[in-house]
Amino acid sequence: MQEKRTESPMTKVARFIVDKRKAFYLVFIAAFVFCAASINKVQVNNDITSYLPAQTETRRGLTIMDEEFITLGSANVMVSNVTYQTALDLSHKLENIEGVSEVAFDGTEEHYKNSSALFTISFDGEETDPATVEAMNEVLSALEGYDVYSSTQIGRDVSASLQKEMTVILAIAAVVIVVVLLFTSKSYMEVPVYLIVFVAAAVLNMGTNFIFGTISFITKSIAVVLQLALAIDYAIIFCHRYMEERDNGLDPREADIAALSKAIVEISSSSLTTISGLIALMLMQLRIGFDMGIVLSKGIVCSMLCVFLLMPGLLMLFSGPIDRTRHRNLVPKINFWGKAIVRLRYILPPVFLVVVVAGAVLSSHCDYVFDANDTDFDNKPDWRIADEKVADTFGQKNTIAVLVPRGDYNKEKYILERVAQLPQVTQATGLANIEVEDGRMLTDEMNPRQFSELAGVDIELSRLLYQAYGLSVEQYGAIFQDPDDYSVPLIDVFEFLLEQKDKGVVNLTGEQADKVDDLQEQLDVGLEQLRGEHWSRLVFIADVPTEGDETYALLDEIRAIAQEYYGDNVILVGNSTNAFDLASSFSGDNMKISILTALFVMVILLFTFKSAGLPILLVLTIQGSIWINFSVPVLTGTNLFFLSYLVVSSIQMGATIDYAIVITNRYLELKLEMERKQAAVEALSQSFPTILTSGTIMAVAGFLIGGISTDATIGSVGQTLGRGTVTSIILVMTVLPQLLMLGDALIERTAITLNRDRKQRFNQGTMRLDGHIRGHVSGFVDGEFKGVLHGSVDALIESKYQVLDTSEEEEHTP
């Protein structure tokens, strides 16, 4: 009874959790079943542009196009090593496939070049329409046996292919993790406990994503693996604590309680640095950062809940098998490494500073790209290889849409003509240049006689139609003047004819009806894609890359031409404008994430270690590894997808700083009991198993994603994360201990705690104090003290009153 009255609040919480473990079993079983059933309710968003800020040009344009236009499916299909006649025969064959509306092919270099034919195929439905997908499959079947490269979005299910890849990645990662855990554990039966905890945490996180309604395909693909890499530390910390308490002689229940009471504080503190990096990610202007940050943060919370509430019960449940399957420690002591690092303490830090400065300079020159298809990524899917083959032979097919206010066909005509003359533009399409017959465009103004000849209607009916049209639009001159002098755009009068036909005012029969139906079919295709309720769409295809100075200069030229007629009421949309908008937001997001991540982590470390100098040393180490990581693309002459930098820089700082914290904690504890050099050696040796386990898992997870995923976005993030993790491990295992030894004076002098914890060190002298002392006073001391100390002191002192009278100057040990 006395023990319960004096135990700490955290111990009481731990005792409650352990004793009520069966109730927690039921809670977690119910939550697991519910979340497992909810996973399929989560909608996946495959469109990264939907996360652009609402005010960007691309986002406004895409919203308008979604509301007012349809975009019919199309494909550029290249057949290599064929004669022109064979290609012509194939084009006729493709035209007869159901669902194909048009196959553009001729003898010009735009369609036949170097024994390769390019068929530009248009379909009757949108690219996601099942009938369009079926028609595309029929096209490929018709070309079976030829050397075919299909460049199209039709039938490209990125989400499904990513899901298959991530399943393989997770399976391989699970095998690697089990091997690592078996190697670093003290008992073989620890591993099932780890796996149960992680599976429960992963399912809880995936199942609760339904509260967001929709998550990005990037988040869905990498969240499970990153959750495993980021949060498995917590289970390892708790289990190691439990095994230590068992080694100290406590029975399973008391060891569980003691370990949990200590682990709650330690794990909660450790998680804060990771969550702080994810919070910085959530503050990105590009909202995909919020999407990833909130899901991964929730994943860390789910992992902590499983470790705090489920794992204690599992350790009790498996306590017998854990004891029976104990094995010798397989992780070697690395004192030799620590001794070598200590000897190099005056050599490596200057080298490190030079490398860090060089890394900072080089990383600032990294070539970032903003379209995933432009990323230098070796593991390319088949469709990307096909896109590149087509582009290499027939040039780039970069589509740029220009949205202008609806209504003035003459302005649209002038824009189409002028933009088509730009050297990079290979095709221009709008209502004003759609040809209905030789020399006649859909928006040309026609009088009643010309319309009568074109539409095949009686001349008198045509005149009456024009007069009725003039009356409907309040142009009364059509009634009082000669109708043959009244001209109206073909598209407007033809739509009026169809309207009157539907009302039964005009009746057409025979050839007249057939010709009008043919014209209506042509008109419908054009109107659905090129004219909305309030906007008209002009579509241009240019032989330029998706991004770059040449492309952005072309966008400026097109915009300037359109603005001559419409002022600022012009919107450009396409992959190039998307890349430009992403590039514009990147510089701000880059600076914001870098500063906020470092600031959040430093504040957390400040309260953790109660020193202003220590966070600087730790953040410098990890920030140095980030700069080194992102200087690699510069040194190898490759580019980097911008999202990789934003995601990895925040995760690398937030997660791998834990490795630095582990070593620092050990060093600060050990240096109170032994000389600094020995403390550094021992700190490295004691921290090695934890860093080996956690670092290996995160690095392997990153490299697996980078090596297996064919998605450039996902693969680039994984590759960069794996490389960054290895870099951080190398620096914390080499440079950090040296910085701690050399910066010891800075750490002590910048100590800022509420009680003014101070490190006192003197070889000869007298001190009067009233307070707590922990350290060496001609031997180790840890306790409350009131009185006088005389002799040698090397200790942390918290006191209400202290006066130091030294007979010699303070001497700092080396």
TORVO-795539 format. One record per residue (C-alpha): residue in one letter; z, x, y. Coordinates in steps of 0.05 Angstrom, whole numbers, plus 5000, padded with zeros to 4 digits. Layout:
REM TORVO-795539
AZXY;...
This chain:
REM TORVO-795539
M500050005000;Q501650575046;E494750885033;K491150245053;R495150185117;T493350895139;E486050915117;S480650925170;P476550305188;M470350625156;T474150725091;K476149995092;V468949785102;A466850245044;R472249964999;F470049255014;I462749414997;V464449764932;D469349224910;K464548654927;R458548994894;K457048414847;A456247944907;F451548454939;Y447548474874;L446347724880;V444547774954;F439448334941;I436447984881;A435347354922;A432547764981;F428048154934;V425047534903;F423947204970;C420747825001;A416347954940;A413647244947;S412647335022;I408447975018;N401947575010;K403547165072;V402547765116;Q395747765151;V392248435160;N388348595223;N382549085211;D380349105284;I383549665323;T380349405388;S384848785385;Y390649245403;L387449465468;P391149235531;A388548555554;Q386048835621;T381349345591;E373849215597;T372749235521;R378348745507;R375948255560;G368848305535;L370648215462;T374747595479;I368847295516;M364047455460;D368847145408;E369346515449;E362146425471;F357446785424;I356046895350;T353647565324;L349047495265;G349248015210;S344448595212;A343249225173;N339249875180;V336850055110;M333350725101;V329150865039;S327451605032;N321651934995;V316751344999;T309651275025;Y308150825083;Q304450325039;T310250284991;A315050175049;L310549625076;D310449275009;L318049325005;S318749025075;H314748415053;K319048364990;L325448385031;E322947845079;N322647345021;I330047425003;E334046795019;G338646915078;V334247445110;S331247195175;E327247805195;V325348505172;A322948965228;F318349505202;D312049835228;G308450505229;T311850775291;E316851355286;E322450845299;H321250575228;Y317451095189;K318751845194;N318652445148;S317052015087;S322951565102;A322550825120;L327750465163;F328149705154;T331949355209;I334248715174;S336948095208;F340647545170;D341546805180;G349146825182;E354747245211;E356547895176;T362947605145;D359246985118;P359246995041;A351946795042;T350247395085;V354147855039;E350347564980;A343747665016;M345548385031;N347048494957;E340248194940;V337048694989;L340349274954;S338449004886;A331248944908;L331249684928;E334649914864;G331350554838;Y329650814907;D333551324949;V337150814993;Y342150905050;S344950265079;S348150275149;T351549605160;Q358349265168;I356348715119;G360448725055;R364649305080;D371749115059;V375849675089;S382449335074;A380949264999;S378649974990;L384650235029;Q389249834984;K386350154922;E386950844952;M394150744974;T395950484905;V393451144876;I396951544930;L403551174918;A403051284843;I401852034851;A407252074904;A412151724857;V410852244802;V411652824851;I418052524879;V421052414811;V419653144793;V422653384859;L428852944850;L429753174778;F429453894803;T434353814860;S439253314829;K445653464791;S444452904740;Y438152624710;M440651904718;E440951984793;V433351884794;P433351154769;V438350994823;Y433851294876;L427850914850;I431350244848;V433950334919;F427150534946;V423249974911;A428249474938;A427749755008;A420049775006;V419549054982;L424548815034;N420449155089;M413648905065;G416248205053;T419448135121;N412948345157;F411047605155;I415547505216;F410347875257;G404647435230;T399547995231;I400048755222;S394649275229;F390949555168;I393450245188;T400750025187;K399949655121;S396550245088;I401550795106;A408050425118;V410550455046;V409051195037;L411951375105;Q418050945093;L419151335029;A418252005063;L422551825123;A428251465091;I429351755022;D433952265056;Y439151725063;A439751594989;I439852344975;I445452455026;F449751894997;C448652104925;H450252834940;R456652614974;Y458452194913;M457252784866;E461553234910;E467252734909;R466752684833;D466853444828;N473253424870;G476653014815;L476152304842;D474551724793;P467851364803;R470750804846;E474651254893;A468951754896;D464251194914;I468750954969;A470051644998;A462651834995;L460451185028;S465551235084;K462851925102;A455451765089;I455251145135;V456751565196;E452352145175;I446351715155;S446851275217;S446751895262;S440852185224;S436851545228;L437451515304;T432952115315;T427451815271;I428151125303;S427951435372;G421151745357;L418651075332;I421250725394;A417251215436;L411151025393;M412550285407;L411950415482;M404650615477;Q399750245521;L395450155458;R399349625422;I397849905353;G403550385369;F408349795375;D405649515310;M406850165271;G413450315306;I416649645295;V414649605221;L416950315206;S423450215245;K424749595205;G423249995142;I428550505161;V433649945173;C431849625106;S432750315073;M439550405105;L441849705084;C439749845012;V443450515013;F449750235045;L450249575008;L446249634943;M446850364923;P454550384919;G454349854865;L448750214828;L452750864828;M458550484797;L453950154747;F450750814727;S456951244733;G457551344658;P450251544646;I450551984709;D456452364681;R453352434612;T446652694638;R449153234684;H445253884684;R445954564715;N443754664787;L436254844785;V435655004859;P436855754867;K441356054920;I437156384973;N442056865004;F436657405001;W432556975048;G438256875097;K439857625099;A432557785114;I432457265170;V438857555200;R435858255201;L429757995238;R433757615291;Y431458075348;I424158085324;L422157375304;P424756985365;P420257365415;V414457275367;F416156535362;L416256455437;V409356785443;V406556345388;V409655715419;V406655865487;A399856005454;G400555365413;A402154965475;V395955235511;L391355155451;S393754455434;S392354235505;H385054405491;C384654005427;D378153605421;Y380552885412;V375652345390;F376651595399;D371951305348;A374251415276;N367051515254;D366452135297;T372452485265;D371353145230;F373952875164;D371253145098;N373152585051;K367752095074;P366351415043;D359351235020;W357950795080;R359551355129;I354951835092;A349551305096;D350651205171;E350051955183;K343652005140;V340351445180;A342551755246;D340052445226;T333152175209;F331951615260;G337051775314;Q343451425335;K343650665336;N348950565389;T349449835409;I351649675480;A352548955503;V352448755577;L355648095596;V353247765661;P354447075691;R349746555661;G344246215700;D339546705734;Y334046905685;N330247305737;K336147775748;E336947845672;K329548015667;Y330048565720;I336148865686;L332748865618;E326449185646;R330149735685;V335049915630;A329449935578;Q326150475619;L332150945612;P330151505564;Q336051415517;V334950665508;T330550485449;Q331249735449;A333149185499;T334348455480;G335947855522;L333547145533;A328947395588;N324847835541;I324447405479;E317047265467;V315146565444;E307646715443;D303247285467;G305247445538;R310046855546;M317546965548;L322946455534;T325346445607;D318546455641;E317445885691;M312145395669;N308844775700;P307644135659;R300744345637;Q302945025611;F308844705575;S304244185545;E299744725516;L305545135490;A309844575460;G303844165436;V306043535472;D301643045510;I300343245583;E302742575610;L309042615569;S309943315596;R309343085668;L314342515657;L319043005624;Y318743475684;Q320042895732;A326042665691;Y328543375689;G327943445765;L331742805774;S337343045727;V338343685766;E337443355834;Q330943705850;Y327543085878;G321243445899;A318943385826;I318242635837;F315042605905;Q310243195899;D304743335849;P308543455782;D303544005764;D306244425822;Y313344385795;S315444995753;V321645045709;P324045595661;L321345445592;I328245475560;D331144955608;V325544445601;F325144535527;E332644415519;F331743785562;L326143555515;L330643645454;E336243275489;Q331642675503;K328942715432;D336042665404;K337442065449;G331141715424;V327941715493;V322242165468;N318942065401;L314742615371;T310542565308;G305942985266;E303743665293;Q307643555357;A314243475319;D312744085275;K311244535333;V317444315372;D321644435309;D318845135303;L320445285375;Q327344995367;E328745455308;Q326946065350;L330945805409;D337245675369;V337446385342;G336746675412;L341646195446;E347246285395;Q347147035404;L345147135476;R347646545518;G354646265522;E357845715563;H359046165623;W356046845605;S349447135582;R349147745536;L344148305542;V343948775483;F341449495485;I340750015430;A341150735452;D340051395417;V346651705440;P353151865405;T358851365407;E362751795457;G361852405501;D359452575571;E352252375557;T354351695531;Y359251555587;A353951745638;L349151245606;L354450705610;D355250855684;E347750795694;I347350135658;R353349865696;A350450085763;I343849735749;A347349085729;Q352049115789;E346149135837;Y344848415817;Y351848155799;G356748585837;D363148735799;N362148125754;V359248545698;I362648725631;L360249255582;V362249195509;G361149635448;N363950215408;S362550675466;T366450265517;N371950195465;A372250955459;F372351025535;D378050525542;L381950875487;A380851545520;S383251255587;S389751005556;F390751635514;S392752115570;G398251645593;D400651485522;N400452225504;M404952425562;K409551825552;I410651935478;S411752685484;I416852615540;L420552005514;T421052265442;A423852935465;L428552585515;F431152075464;V432352615412;M435853075462;V440552515484;I442252365411;L443453105397;L447653165460;F452452645435;T452152905364;F453753635380;K457153545448;S453354125477;A447754125529;G444854785505;L444254635431;P439354045437;I434754505477;L434555005420;L433254475367;V427954085406;L424554745425;T423954915351;I420854245331;Q416554185393;G414054885378;S412054655309;I408354055340;W404454505387;I402754975330;N400554385287;F395754125340;S392954815356;V390054855285;P384054395302;V382454845361;L382755475319;T378455155264;G373454855313;T374554135290;N376253505328;L382153035317;F382752285319;F387152125378;L391651655340;S393552215293;Y396652595351;L400451995379;V403251785312;V404752465282;S407752785344;S412952225348;I414452215273;Q414552975268;M419653035324;G423852445302;A423952605228;T423653355219;I428953465272;D433653245216;Y432153905180;A434454285242;I440753845246;V442553995174;I442354745185;T445854695253;N451554275225;R452654765168;Y452355365215;L457355075265;E462254905209;L461555565173;K462156015234;L469255775243;E471056065176;M466756695174;E462857185217;R456456915249;K451457305208;Q454757085143;A455056365169;A447656375183;V446156635113;E450556125080;A448055555123;L440855695101;S442855725028;Q446955085031;S441554705070;F435854925026;P436454374972;T436553815024;I430754095064;L426854255001;T427653544975;S426253175039;G420953645066;T417153675000;I416852924995;M414452825067;A409353395062;V406653154995;A406152435021;G402152685082;F397453125042;L396252584990;I394252095044;G389852605076;G386652835011;I385352154978;S384151655033;T376951575054;D378951225118;A378451735175;T384151415214;I389051405156;G386752075126;S387252435193;V394452185203;G396452405133;Q393153085138;T396353225205;L403252975183;G403253405121;R401254025161;G406453875214;T412053785163;V410554455131;T410454785200;S417154475218;I420254705152;I417855415163;L420755455233;V427555145217;M428255615157;T426356235197;V426956195273;L432355665282;P438156065250;Q436356655295;L436256215357;L443055935338;M446056635331;L442756905395;G444356275433;D451556215412;A454156375482;L449555835512;I452055325461;E459355465477;R458655505552;T454854845555;A459854465512;I461053795547;T465953345511;L470852845538;N476753275517;R473353925539;D472754215470;R472354965482;K471155555439;Q476356095453;R475356795427;F479757395443;N482257995404;Q488658135443;G492357655488;T497157085494;M495756335501;R500455765515;L497555095495;D499254385475;G493854075432;H489354135371;I486754805346;R481854935289;G479555625271;H482156335260;V488756575288;S489557205246;G487756715191;F484756015190;V488555455226;D486954705232;G492454275263;E496554035323;F500154595358;K505154645414;G507455335433;V504956035444;L499556415407;H499357175409;G494157595375;S486957475354;V483856775364;D477056505345;A477655755346;L475755085376;I481354825421;E482854125447;S488954145491;K492353785547;Y495054455572;Q492855165560;V493655825596;L490456455572;D493157145590;T489057695558;S490858415561;E483558605552;E476958295572;E474457765524;E470458085470;H464757695439;T463257845368;P455958025354;
